Amino acid sequence: MSKTTNKFSPEVRERAVRMVLDGEGQHGSRWKAVMSISAKIGCAPQTLNDWVKKAEVDSGRRAGIPTEMADRMKALERENRELRQANEILRKASAYFAMAELDRRSK
């Protein structure tokens, strides 16, 4: 989950990305298209440029890790961390009860 709130809906993002990709030829360069469209929708040019790059990665036109795979990796890392914590708790509990059993037998 993002730490900041998303001001723009996915539909607005998709439309802005499409406008940049379609308008690249008319503006002469991608950056000029990004500057023009970002001013129209009210976002920072770098933000829109990041959206365009992410869309290209997701569509396979640019090298990188697609959003779906990155989200899956995050979920697996979180699950792995939780399982390690659970194993550590079980290890400590096992040692505690083993010591308690030894103390009980020695009396």
N, C-alpha and C positions, 0 to 999 in steps of 0.2 A: 504494500500500500504506500502511496506517495505521502511524503511529509507535508506537502503543500496541497492546497485545494486546486483542482483543475477548473480554470475559469472558462475554458472552451469545451464544448461538447465534442464527442467523437465525430459527429456529422460535420461540424464546422471545421475541425482539423482536416478531415478527409477532403472536403471541398477546397480548402485553402491549398492543400498539397496538390490537388488536381489542377488548380488555377496556376500554380507555380510551374508545374511540369508542362502544361499546355501553353503557358505564356512565355516560356523561356525564349523561344524564337522571336517573338514580338519585341521583347525588351532588350535583346542583344546578349544578355548573359543571365545565368541563373540568379546571381546576387541581385541584379537590378530588378528581376521579377519578384524576388523575395522581399526586397525593400518596398516595392510598390504595393504588393498584396498585404504585407504585414501592417502597413500604414492604414489600409482600408479596413482590416478586421480588428485592429487595435492590439496587436501583440508585438513583442520585440522581434526584430529581424532574425536574431540568432535562434530564437525559439522556433520560428517557422522553418528555418533552415534545418534545425535538428529534426523536426517532424518529417521533412522531405527526405532526409538521409535515412531515417528509421523506416519510412515507407518503402524506400528503395531496397533496404536490407530485407524487409519482410517479403517483398515481391521477388527477391533473388537477383535484382539488377546490380546490387552492390554487395561486396563481401562483408560478412559480419554475422553475429548471432541474432537470428530472428526473435522477435518479442515473445512469441509463444514458447520457444525453447529457453529463453532467459527466465521467464516466469516459472517454467517447470524446474529449472535448475535451482532457483531460489527456494521453491517449495521442498525439493529434495534435500537441500542443505539445511533447511529449518527442521525437517523431520529427522535428519541425521543427528543434528545437535540435540534434539529432544531425546532421541534414543540413547545417545551417549550419556546424557544426564540421568536418565532412568537406570541405565546399567551401573553408573557410579553409585547411585542410591542403593540399588540392590546389592552391590558389592560390599558397601559399608554395613548394610543391615545384616548381611550374611556373616560378616566378620564379627559384628556385635553379638549376634545370637550364638555363634560358635564359641566365643569367649564366655558367654553366659552359661552355656552348656558345660564347658570345662570347669567353670567355677562351681556349678551345681554338683558335678561328679566328684570334685575334690573334697567336698564337705562331708 
